[in-house]
């Protein structure tokens, strides 16, 4: 069949598309065998979970005021006809469509679907004779300085997401195959152009991230040439020019030292997302060890109190706050001007999702929660039409200035395109299935339809105002009585969690999953009380903090901060009154509409007001103080 198509025996594109789809369907069972490593946790099917309240409001805000309201889809497609205005601009369309597809998976919003169908059809008309969808003319391909491979990566990711989540249109699959074949024809081992010779950065790390869509396409088609190309990227080139960053991770090198002068956080994790897909197919534990080493090292050395990482001081001032920089240690360094790019945070969330699915590590879910309620929501514009490029912990929290530009009168950056993807991933990871039964990772209010090990439906109704409080009630309703497990994440920071099953106490341990195996019947109830005492945290002392003392307050998963909008003395030193590391907060009604939570905090000589970090609106130029200078 493939030979007939290749020889042009079928000239009608509709016939070709139908044949491709037929081959795909017939090969589905065979292609399932391509994956040697099965995930411990698997996402629920589309439209199986529905949030209410806290996260739902943010998701709808982003969909209505960005994906359906602002994104200039037609103008972004036009860049593939007329050419880019600046390097890598072609990434923008793919990012917008990718998050739109994930939002559609969650909402089944038909208006959003029509927008996605229209822009996909528009993009398909830009495919060139050689199969490429590129902002560069064929004579200029592959266009390294233009960011050609990075752009094509995002086109492939968007189309693959569309194909899986929105519409299994055979024309889209055919287009992806032609695009990937063009990339393989143009780049690879000599005499072709090496992948690591492509890109704009000093070590060209960004071009090797083509690994992820190539692996996804391999799993869709089973075509050996895609696995061979992935093997070339991983095992021959190592991910960067002059540096084998995969080997560096395997050898447990610190993130700040990987890749030489350019340990670009976002692109590095994008490459390792592809490595997780390569591991699933090959089963080679060497690749697992590499990405697990990187994951643990980032968690320990880079992630700040709000769940994101990367900075400009003291090690990499030229990378605008987007490089690994020992940020966990340096996060109170007063020299930092830019830190914690939104693209970094969202990609960290996605990498943690990969780790969570592959290993069932509850710490990965802790990290997703930490970034969600602080860094991600804290970067979002109150109007929903964008995200901050970088964030600060002390100073003006939000910053729109970064890579991007005006497209059809809209200021588009990589970060206000990536932020929605972070939101769209939350329903994907909140509740999952495992071989033994449902797994609850996030405690936002809502309903989920999971399944038992026998494949029978089981509804979970999560009743809570989390993260306003730690009180969570979960009603479990299987279709009929059945023995299976319900697993609940017990946060690492929750020292005294109380869990009851139908009123009977169950012992739990922080930083694990409480696995309740029993015969469940409709009406069974789980009652969870998570430790929401406010913790006082001492700041790490980095390279420029030896003589200074800073503290922060964290309540549950939520980081608190002083807000200049309600507190003119926001930056003054204070001495917080605590008892055994906990602070007695006094909740009060927020002074500013849109603030989620506000507290009075006891300090020596009185009280101060603090709110949740995410609610602080610094888009007006006001300031925030998250790390409080300690009065000595």
N, C-alpha and C positions, 0 to 999 in steps of 0.2 A: 504494500500500500504506500509506504513512504517513498519507495523508488518511483512509483507512478506519479506521485505528487511532485517529486523532485524533477522528473523528466518533462513535466508540463502537460501530462495527458489530460489533466482536468484544468481547464482555463477559467472556469467560473469560480469566483472567489467564494460564493455561498456553498458550492459543492466542496471546495477545499476545506472550508471551515467545518462543514458537517463531518467530513471524513476525519479531520483532526479530533473533533469532539468524540467521534465514535471510537477512534483508537485510544483516546484517553479513558473513556468509560470501560472499554474492554480490558484495559491494562490496570484498572484501579486496584484490583485484588493483588496483582503481581507487584505493583508499586508499593503497596503497604509493606512488602517484605524488604524494601530498600532501607527501612529504618531499623537499625539493630538495637538502639537504645530507646526504650519506652519511657515516657514521662511518668513521674510519681503522681503528679497532679495534672488534671486536664481541665481546660476551661469548659464552662457550660455551653450548650448550643446557643446560637443567636436568639435574642429576645427571651432569654430564660431568667433574667434578673432585672428587677426594676427598683431603683433607689427612690427614696422620698426624702424631702428635707435637705439636709446639709449639702451633700455632694450633687444631688439632683439639680438644685438651683444653679450651681456653677456649670454643670454640663449643659443645661438648657441655655444659660446665658451665653456660653461660647458658641453653641450651634446657631442660635438665632441671630447673634450679633457679629459673628465672624464667618463660620462656614457657610451659612445661608445669607448673611447680611452684607459682608464687606469684601470677601476674597474675590479679586478680579480674574476669574478663571480664564475668560477669553483672551485677556491681555497677556496672561502668563503663557498660554498656548502659542500666542503669536510670536513669542521669543524663539520658538522652534522653527518658525518660517523666516523671520527677518533677522534673527541673530540676537545674542545677549547684549545687554548694555554694560555689564561688568562681569568679571569671572564668576563662574558657578551659579549664575542667576537661574539657570534652568532647573536647579533643585527645587525652586519654589512651587511649581505646579505639583510635583510629586508629593511634597510634604502636605500641601493642602488637601489633595485627593485622598492621601493615605489616612489622615485623621477623619475625613468625611466618611470613608468606608467603615472605619471602626465605630464611629458614632452611629452609622446606619445599622451596623450589627446589633447595637444596643437598643436603638429606638424604633427601627423599621419605619422611619419617617419617610413618607412617600414623596414629599416635596424635595427633601434632600436627595432621595434616589434619582429623581428627574434631573436635578442639577448635576449629579455625578454621571449619569448616563449621557447627558448632553456634552459635558466636557471631555469624557472619554472618547465619544464619537468624533469630536473636534480634533483631539490629539491624534487619533488614528489617521487622519487625513494628512498629517505632517510626516508620515513615515517615508523615508527616502528609498531610492532604488536599491541601495545596498542593505536595506533592512534596518538601518539606524533610525532612531528618533533622537535627534541631537540639535543643539543650537549652532553647531559648526557645519559648514559645507563639507561634502564628502572629500573634497580635495585637501581639506585641513584636518581631517580625522586621522588618528585620534589626537585631539587638541589638548595637550597637557596644561599649558598655562591658562586656558579657558575653563578648565575644570570639567572637561567633557565626560570622563568616566564617572565622576561623582554625580553629575547631572543625570546621566543615563541610569545610574543605580537607582535614583529616586523615581524615575519614570517606571522602571521595572517593579520596584516595590509597590508603587501606587497601583499599577495594573494587576499585579498579583493579589493585592489586598482586595481590589475591586472584583476580580474573578472569584475569589473565595467567599467574600462577604456579601456581595451585592448581586452579581449577575454572571453566571457561567457562560458568558458569550464566547463562542469558539473563535470569533475574530480577534478577541483580546488575547487568547492563548496563542493563536497563530502569530500575532504581532510580537508577543514576548519571545517566542522562539526565534523569529527573524532578528530581533534586536540582540539577543544573546549570541546568536551565531555570528553576527557582524562583529561583536566585541571580540569573540574568540578568533575570528579571521584577522583582526587588526592588531591584537595584543597577545603576548604570551612568550614562550621560549624563542630564542633566535631561530630564524632571521626576523621574526616579528618584533614589534616594539615591546620591550618589557613593561609590565604593569607598573613597576616601581619607578619607571622613567616618566610616568604621567602624573600631572598634578601641579599645584601651585606652591605647596609648602616645601620646606627644605628637605624633608625625607619622604614626601609624596605618600604619606600614610593614608590619605583620604581615598586614593584610587584603589587600594587593596580592599576597601570595604565593599567593592562589587561582589565580594565573596557571598554575602548574605542573599541577595536576590538570585544569584546563580545556584546556590544550594536549594533555595525554595523552588526554583524552576526544575531542578533535577528531581525533587520529590514529586512534582506534578507530572513530569514526563517520563522519568526513568532513563533519559538519554545519557549514555556513558560519557559523552564529550563534555557535559557540564561538570560531572564529578572529576574528570581529568583536569579540567581548567581550575577547579577549586583546589585540587591537589597541588597543582603548579603554584598557586598563590600561597598556600600554607606551607608546603614542604620544600619548595625551591626558592621562593622569594622571601618568605618570612614576614611579609606585611609592610616593609618600609625599605627605602633605598639606603643601603649602608648599615642597616640595623635589622636584626632578626628579632622583632619585638615579641613574637610568640615564644621564641626560645628564652628571651629575657624574662617573660612572665613565668615560664616553666621553672626557671632558676630562681624565682621569687625575688626578682629585682624590684625595688620600690618604684611606684608609678612615676615619681618625679624624675627618675633616672632612665626610664625607658624611652628609646627613640632619640637619644642625644639632646640636641638643642630644641627639640620640638615635641615634648610630651603632651600633645594636644588631646585633651581629655575626651571630648565628644567623639572625635574620629577614632581614637583608640578603642573606646568601648563599642563603637559601631563595628569595627573589625572583629571584636571578640563575640559580638552577637552572631556574626557569621560563623565563627569557630564553634559555637554551641551547636549550630545546625550541622556542621561538618562532623562533629563528634557523634551526634545522633545517628548519622549514616555509617560512619566508619567503625564506631565502637572502640576507637583507640584511646585508652585512658591517659595517654600523654597529653592529648588536647584538653581533656577534662581537667587534668592537673594544672595546665596552663591557665585556663580561664577561672578556675577556682582560686588559684593563687592570686590572680589579679583582683578578683572580687573581694577576697579577704583583705588584701593590701589596701585597696581603695577604702574599704569600710573602716579600717584602722587608721590610715594615714591621711585621708583626704576629706571624709565626710564631716561637715560642720554640724552645729547644733540644729540647723533647720533642714538637714538632709541632703544638701547639695555640696559641691566641691569645686576646686580650681580657683586660682588667684593670680595676681600679677606681681606680688612681692613675697619673698625677696629673690626668688630664683629665676623667674621668667617674665620680666617686665615688658618684653616686646610682644607678648601674645595676648595682651588686652584682657587679662583675667580669665582666659579660656584654657590654661594649661594646668596640669597637676603641679602642685606647689607646696606639698606637705601642709595642705590647707587646714586639716584638723588641728595641727599644732599652731599654725600661723594665723588662725582666724581672728585674733584680737590685735594683730599687727597694725598700728596706726598708719603705716605707709601704704597699706592697700587702698587702691582707688577703684579697682574693678575686681569682682570675684563672683563665682557661682553663676555662670552662664545658664540660662534656661535650657538650652539644647543639651548641656551636660546633665542637668538634673533629670530631664525626661529620658535621656538615653540610659542614665543610671537606673531609673525606674524600670525601663524595658529590660536591661541586663539582669536586674534583680528578679524580674518576672521569669526570665529564662532559667535562672538558678532555682527559683521556687518550683517551677514545673518539673525540672529535671531531678531535683534532689529532695524536695519537700522541706527545705531548711527554713524554720520559722523566722530566723533572723532576716532572711530576704523579705519576708512580709513585714517585719518591723521596719525595715528600711523604706519600703514602699509607703507605709503609713506615715513615717516621719517626714518624708519629702512631701507627701500629698497635703497634709494639714498645715504645713509651714512654708516650705520653699515654693511649691507649685501654686497653691492658692495665693501665696504672698507675692507672686510675680504677676498675677492676673490683673488686668485693668478692671476697675469696678463696673465699667460699662460692658465688659465682655468682649470688646473688639481688639484684643491684643494682649501681649505679655511683655514684661520688662526683658531687656536684653541680658542684663546682669542684675544682681541684688547685692545690697550691703547689709551688714548686721548693725552697724553704727554709722550714721550719716544720712544721706538721702537714699532711701531704700531702693527705689526703682530708677531705671535708666533705659531710655529707648535707643540710645546711640550705639550703633554697632553695624555689622555687615548687613547690607540691604540697600533699599532705595525706593524711589517713587515708581509705582506701576499703576497706570490709569488713575492717578490722583490719590492712590492709597500707599502709605508708607509701609512697605513689607520687609520684614527681616526674617532671618532664619528662626529666631526665637518666637516671634508671634505666630509663626507657622507650626513650630514644634510644641508649644504649650498645649494647644488643643489635643495633640496626640497623647500627652500625659493624662488629661482628663478622660479621653476615650478609652484608655487602658484600664481604668479603675473597675468598671463592671466586668472586665475580662478576668480580673484576678480576685475580686472580692469574695466570691464563693466558687469553689471548684469541686470536681469529682475526684475520687481516688478509687483504688481497687477495693477498698473496704467500705466506702460510702462518702457522703458529702464532707467538704472541708470549708470552714468559715475562716477567712483570712482578715477581712475588714468588717467592722461592726457598724457601718452606716445603716440607718433604718431602711427597710425595703423588704421585698419578697424575692425568693429564688426557687426555681424548679430544678432540682438536682435529680440524681438517680441512684438507686441501690445497686449493689454488686450484681444483682440479677437483672438489672436494666429496668426496673419498675420506677415510676415517678415518685418523688418525695418532695413535698413543698416545705420550705422554711420561711417562716414569717418573723422577721427581725424587728422587734419593737424597742426603740431606744431614742434618746436624744444625743447619743454619742456624736462628737466628743465634748458636748457640754457637760456630760456626766459619764460615769463608768457603769451605769446601770443598764443591763442588756437582758431582754427576754426573747427567747427564741422558741417559737411554737413549731413542733415537728409533726408533719402530717403525711405519712406514707399512704399510698393507695389502699393497701391492706397490711395487716400486721406482718412484720418481717424482721429478721435479725440482721443488723448491719451496724456500722460505726458512724457516729457523727464526731468530727474532729474540730476542736476550737483552739485557735491560737491564743496562748497566754503570753502577753507582751513581756519582754525581758525586764522592762522597767517597773512592772506591777509586782511589788513585793508581797502583798497580801490579797491575792485574788480569792474570791469566794464563788464556788460553783455548786449549784444544786440541780438535781435531776428529779423532777416531780416532787420537789420539796426536800429531798434527801441530799445531804452534803457529799461532795466528791472531792478528794484531795487533788490539788494541782501544783505544778511547779513552774516558776517563771522561765520564759525562754523555750517553751516546749509546746507541743499540741496536747491538749487534754483529749484523749481518745475514749469516747463512751460507747462501748459495744454492748448492745442489748437488743431485745425484741422491742421494736418501736411500734406504737399504734397512734392513730390520729388523736390529738389532744395532749400528747406528751409535751412536756415543757422543760426547757433549760433556763435557769436563772443565773446570770453571771454578774458579779459585782467586782469591777476592776478598780485597782487602787489609784484613785485620782487625787491623792494628797499632793500638794505642790512641793516639788523637789528644788532645792537650791544647789546649783552646779558651779564649781570653781572653774575658771577659765584656764586653758592650757597656757603655758608660758613659752612662747615661740622666740624667734631670734631677736625680737625687739620688744620684749615684754618682761625682762628679767626682774625689774624693780616695781612693776605695777600689779595691781590686784583687781580682778574683775569677776563678777558673778552673774549668773543668769537664773531665771525661774522657769520651770517646766511643769505643767500641770497635765497629767496624763500624757498624750502624745503632742500636746500643744505648747509651743514656746511663747512666753509672754514678753512684752516690750513696752517701753515708755514711748508715748506718741506726742510729738510737739504740737499736734493739732489740739490737744486738750491739756497740755502740760508744758508751760514755758520753761520750767526748770528740768526738762527731760534729760539733760546731759550731766546734771550735778551729781557729785558723789553722795552715796547713801550707805547706811549700815542696816541691812535687812535683818529683822528679828526672826530667828529660826529656832527650832527645837529638834535636835537629833537629825538635822538635815532637811526638815520639813517646815513649811511656812503656812500659817493659818491665814488664808485669803478670805476677804469679805466680798461676795458677789454683789454687784449693783447694776442698775439699768444703764446701758451705754449712753453716753452723751451725744454720740454722733450716729445718725441713722446708717445702717449697714454694718456697724461693728457687731461682731458675733458674740463677744464676751468681754466683760470689763470687771476689774476687781480693785478693791482697796488693799494695799499691801502695808503691813506694819513695819515701820523703820524707826530707828532711834530718833526721837524728837517728833514723832507724828506718823503720817501715812503718805504714801504716794499712790497714784493711779497707774494701773497697767492693763493692757488689752492684749488679745492674741496677735501675734506677729502678722498673720495673714491679713487681718483687718486694717492694719495701718495704711492709710492712703497718703503716700508721698508723691503722687503724680502732680501735686500742687507745689512741689519744691520744699515741703516741710521735712523734718528729720525724725529719725527713729533712734532709740538706744536699747539694744537687745542685751549686750554685755554691759552690766551696770558697773561703773567705777565704784569701788568699795571705799567708804569713808574709814580712814584708819585713825 
